[in-house]
């Protein structure tokens, strides 16, 4: 309608221009009769205002973004019951809130009514609600930072049925591809642990790309075997507290490794201070001397040996560290070599030293699970919002922007004259839909 108004606006302007030109050529033509003049003025005013202020005249993609200003009146449509989840916030923006969780035969539906649903395999409404609160970052149309999802999933050993189906379908091929790459590698057998770690990262990338649904490599922990850590997270919380548990897990890959954190990383510094208070982290001079010495180059170690009046010569780095461990005054000299105030060293939770590797693998699994669930939830939310807020009574053309995660997704990059696909089509799918009116071409 807005497009038609604009065309009429320009048509009236053209007519007025022709009349003006005719008067310039022949003054006897005269101006328009009063009645015609009033009609032209009315049409001019009527068309000029709404044509530029009508919310429906905004660019097509901007109109589909709930962060953009929206009309106060909600779309009048009965094509989906989800309109009950639409409202306007205090600033007049149209917002969409996913309906509350729903109990099913297999657990709890976290995002009922959206284009791709996630089911938490649990009988506990409390657990399902805790997951829902952390997976949905939108409140009243605004994005908010929420507490991390992975610690809750880890604590309750929670599973998502749709992700479980993805794992069941692709885990065998993933493992077989990695085994084949190792078997056919000429360098694997003679490589040290560090080199094998780099090679395994490369093999993991290739294995993920070989799958029919290609997700990023940081999802790979979902496809590995995960040890049983049931009850260990509860013991952790009992010994160190819930807050420490939630802070510790995202940094778990750095356990027994030195981290150098500058003063500008204020949030990370804040986390490390809390872990120090929870006896899960050591800072600066409290870090074992042997660990600090590992940070030095062979040149620095040789100079330190000389400064400590040690007359033996070190054959290698391990030998140099061994010579320095029994020397006096080493820590005092390290203050001038290392930025001790910026160094932090995560240690295993109390009583879990022997289980820390199992916990690391389990926590990596739940970190990957959290990422995949949040991504799928967000894309489903966005596409559902666009579907239920599309203009009524207009012929629309639908476009799908593919995420290129799989052949099925790539095939979606078409223009649809009628009902479009409703991605995400699989967990982790990033396909987005957009609509255009016929007037917009």
HELIX and SHEET records of a PDB file:
HELIX    1   1 UNK A    2  UNK A   25  1                                  24    
HELIX    2   2 UNK A   27  UNK A   29  5                                   3    
HELIX    3   3 UNK A   34  UNK A   53  1                                  20    
HELIX    4   4 UNK A   55  UNK A   57  5                                   3    
HELIX    5   5 UNK A   60  UNK A   63  1                                   4    
HELIX    6   6 UNK A   81  UNK A   85  5                                   5    
HELIX    7   7 UNK A  125  UNK A  135  1                                  11    
HELIX    8   8 UNK A  150  UNK A  155  1                                   6    
HELIX    9   9 UNK A  161  UNK A  183  1                                  23    
HELIX   10  10 UNK A  193  UNK A  209  1                                  17    
HELIX   11  11 UNK A  217  UNK A  223  5                                   7    
HELIX   12  12 UNK A  232  UNK A  240  1                                   9    
HELIX   13  13 UNK A  242  UNK A  250  1                                   9    
HELIX   14  14 UNK A  252  UNK A  254  5                                   3    
HELIX   15  15 UNK A  266  UNK A  277  1                                  12    
HELIX   16  16 UNK A  284  UNK A  286  5                                   3    
HELIX   17  17 UNK A  289  UNK A  293  1                                   5    
HELIX   18  18 UNK A  298  UNK A  307  1                                  10    
HELIX   19  19 UNK A  317  UNK A  325  1                                   9    
HELIX   20  20 UNK A  330  UNK A  334  1                                   5    
HELIX   21  21 UNK A  340  UNK A  342  5                                   3    
HELIX   22  22 UNK A  353  UNK A  355  5                                   3    
HELIX   23  23 UNK A  356  UNK A  388  1                                  33    
HELIX   24  24 UNK A  407  UNK A  410  1                                   4    
HELIX   25  25 UNK A  438  UNK A  440  5                                   3    
SHEET    1   A 2 UNK A  86  UNK A  88  0                                        
SHEET    2   A 2 UNK A  94  UNK A  96 -1                                        
SHEET    1   B 3 UNK A 102  UNK A 104  0                                        
SHEET    2   B 3 UNK A 107  UNK A 109 -1                                        
SHEET    3   B 3 UNK A 119  UNK A 120 -1                                        
SHEET    1   C 2 UNK A 138  UNK A 139  0                                        
SHEET    2   C 2 UNK A 142  UNK A 143 -1                                        
SHEET    1   D 3 UNK A 258  UNK A 260  0                                        
SHEET    2   D 3 UNK A 343  UNK A 346 -1                                        
SHEET    3   D 3 UNK A 281  UNK A 283 -1                                        
SHEET    1   E 3 UNK A 415  UNK A 416  0                                        
SHEET    2   E 3 UNK A 396  UNK A 401 -1                                        
SHEET    3   E 3 UNK A 432  UNK A 437 -1                                        
END                                                                             
